[in-house]
Amino acid sequence: MFGSGPAKAAFWRSSDYYCQVMLPDGSYILPWFAMTPSNEGGALAGARRQDFGALVYLGVVNVQDQPHFKLDQKSLANLEQSYFGPGLGFLHDTQPINLGGINGYRLTGRHRFKGRNYAIVVDMFLAHGFVYQVAGLTLAYDDALRDPDVRAYMQSFRIFPD
């Protein structure tokens, strides 16, 4: 479900996953490729710069079969392994955040991908039986949120109410 308009982004929305996000689009100065990662478990949508200088993606972990699951420091230790596990990178900071009344966590650090070391930011929220993982990576900055495309993408994420 991709569409593009006059904005510098491709709109992605899913009624099945109760969320939406604006992916950087390839129609302006620094080309981006929008993609739907079909071979990565739990990945819904993403985009990357042609040169792999930055990547953004939205993933989910389905916890609907775990009715007592809570997103907390204990569950984060397991969830963060796909970003900061052995050989993948280093977690620098974890802080609580809020998205329209939904509590979550922001993880920042370094992540290794395709032989390069990226600054990474990952926001995680629990709603509708999914842990939403909104991630942005950049080579250009030591803080991923300083990259304007990554920051705009992260700020565009929305979870629909019940």
N, C-alpha and C positions, 0 to 999 in steps of 0.2 A: 504494500500500500504506500507507494511513494508518489508524491506530487510536488511540483515546484511552482512557485509564483515569483513575483518580483523581488521578494526578500532573498537574502543571501543564505538560504537554507532550504532543505527538502523536508517537508512536513511528514512525520510518521506517526500514525495513530492506530491503536488496536483496541477494539471493543472486547476481544477475548482476554486481553491482559490488563484492561482498565487503565491505560496510560497513553501518553503522547510525548513526543520530543521533536525538536528541530535539529536535523542533521546538517552539517555544513554541506554545501552544494558545489558542484563543479562548474557552475555557470558564471563564475566571476574570476578575478585576477589569479588567485592561487588555486589551481584546480584540485578538487576533491573528488574521490570516487565514493558514491553511496553504495552500500551493499547490505544484503541481508545474509549474515553469516549462517549458512545452513549446516555446516559441518562441525560447529562448536556447540556442545551441549549447553542449553540454557541461553544462548545468545539470540536476541530478537532482531536487532538492527544495529547498523554502525556505518561509519565512514572513515576514510583515511585520505591524507594528502598523497598525491602521486609519488612523492619522494619518501614516503613513510615518516615524514618529519613530525606528524601528529596523527593520532587516532582517537576516535570516540566510539563508544558503543554502549548499548543497553542490554543487560542480561537479566535473567530471572532464575531464582532457585525455587522450585515448587515445593512448598511445605504444607500443602493442603492435607496431606495424610498424617500430619503431626499436629493435632489440634491444640496441644499445649506448648508449641514452639514459641519462644520469645527471642527477639533480637536484643541481645545483651552482650556483655564482655565475654561470657562463656561461649555463646554461639558464634561470635565474631572470630574467635580463635580458630574455629574450623573454616568459616567462610573466607577468611583472608588468605588461606593457604594457596588459592588459585592465583593470587597476585603477588604474595610475598613469601611463598614457600621456598624450600631449598632450591637454590640455583635460579630463582626467579627474581629476587629483589629484596629490598629492605624496607620495613615499615618504620616510618619516622614518628608519626603522630596519629592518634585516634581521638576524635572529639565528637561530642553529641551535637546534632543539628536538628532542625525542624523544617518540614515542608508542609505548609498549609495545615498545621495542627498534627501532622504525622511525625512522630519522633524517629530519628535515625542516627546514623553515625557517618562521619567523614574520615576516611583513611588517606593519608598522604605518605609518599615515600618515593622509592626508586623501583623501576621494573625493567627487567631485561626481556627484549623481544627482537627476534631476528638479528641477534648479535649486537644490538644497540641498547644503551642504557637511557631510559626515559624517566622524566619526572611524571608521577602518576597521582591522580586524585580519584577516589572511588567513594561515592555516596551510596549508602545502603538504607533502605526503608522496608518495613514489613506492613503489607496491606493485602487484603483479598486472598490470603493464603500463599502469597509470593513474597520473596525477598527480592526487591528490585535493586540491581547493581548498575549504577550510572557511572561510567568510567571515562576519563580523559587522560591521554598521554601526550607528552611533547618533548622534543629534543631541544627546542629553542630556549627554554627557561628552566631554572632550578625549581620553580614553583609552577605546577601545571596550570593553576588558575590565573597566572599572568599571561598565558597565551589567550588572545582575545576570542579565537574560535572555540577553544576548549571551554572557556568561561561562559560564553553565550550558549553553548550546547548544554552545559551543566545547569544553567539557570532556566533553560526552557523546559526541563522535564516536569511533567504534571501527572498526578495520579487522580483518576476519576473517583468521585464519591460512590458509595454503594447504590 
